[in-house]
């Protein structure tokens, strides 16, 4: 009984990974490299499981892409400060927890990466609109049909699945592809060694 369920799930996961839009993956890689090269800040955010993915990506790209004495990504997950998240949610409403943090941080040329299966969370959309108003680049790691976030993103990378688990799994796979790629690319980019 478990075998057939496992086979079905893994089959969906494999088919979804194979259908990832490679042009969008390449565009995301170039956007992140440009931010790295130009010393721009990268911000990540998400709700629920996507919050964990945002934190995981920030940690991996900050630490697992560099060697000794190498310049690092300037990257942070807006989910990681529970005190500011809960203070903003309590005082200004949960729809403002990300956009209010960006107010003091994001600048032109920075990158905002939102992780959202549905692409319809009000706090995610508000953060995307704010980042765009500040001339930041906006990337959406999305699922299903991309939701409203697909229209707001400069790069909407939509995981082609309507299954939450598969979408969240593939978002982590995207993270690990990027980390593996940047381990090599940043090591080759020695002009930016500090």
Residue, then its C-alpha position, 0 to 999 in steps of 0.5 A: x500500500x505504501x509502495x504504490x503511494x510512494x511510487x505515485x508521489x515520486x513519479x509526480x516529483x520527477x515529472x515536475x523536476x523535468x518540466x522546470x522552466x530552464x530559461x527562468x532558472x538561467x535568468x534567476x542565476x544571472x540575477x543572483x550573480x549580478x547582485x553578487x558582483x554589484x554588492x547588492x542585497x538579496x532578500x527572501x521571504x515566504x509563509x509557512x513551509x515557504x518561510x522555511x525554504x526562504x531561510x534555508x536558501x538564505x543560509x545555503x547561498x550565504x555559506x555554502x557557495x564560498x571558499x576561504x577569503x571569498x566575498x559572500x552573498x549579501x543575503x537575508x531571510x525576512x522570516x528570521x527575526x521573530x520579534x520584528x515579525x510578531x511586532x509588525x503583525x500585532x501592531x500593523x497587521x500580518x499583511x505588512x510584516x514583509x513590506x515594513x521590513x523592506x522599508x528601511x532595507x531595500x534599494x534600487x538594484x537589490x533583489x527580492x525572492x518570494x517563495x510561495x506555492x499559491x502566489x496569492x498571499x497578501x503579505x507576499x504581494x504587498x512586499x513585491x509591490x513595495x520592492x518594485x516601487x524601489x526599483x528592486x528586481x523581483x523573483x517569484x518561486x511559485x507553484x500552481x499557476x503562479x497566482x497574482x505574484x506571477x504578474x508582479x515578478x520580473x522572473x516568475x519561476x513557476x513549479x508546474x504542479x498543483x500539489x503543495x508537497x511537490x511544489x515545496x520539494x521542488x523549491x528546495x531542489x531549485x535552491x540546491x541547484x543554485x548553490x551547486x552552480x554558485x560553488x563553481x561560478x563564484x570560485x571562478x570569479x576570483x576578481x571578487x575575492x576579498 
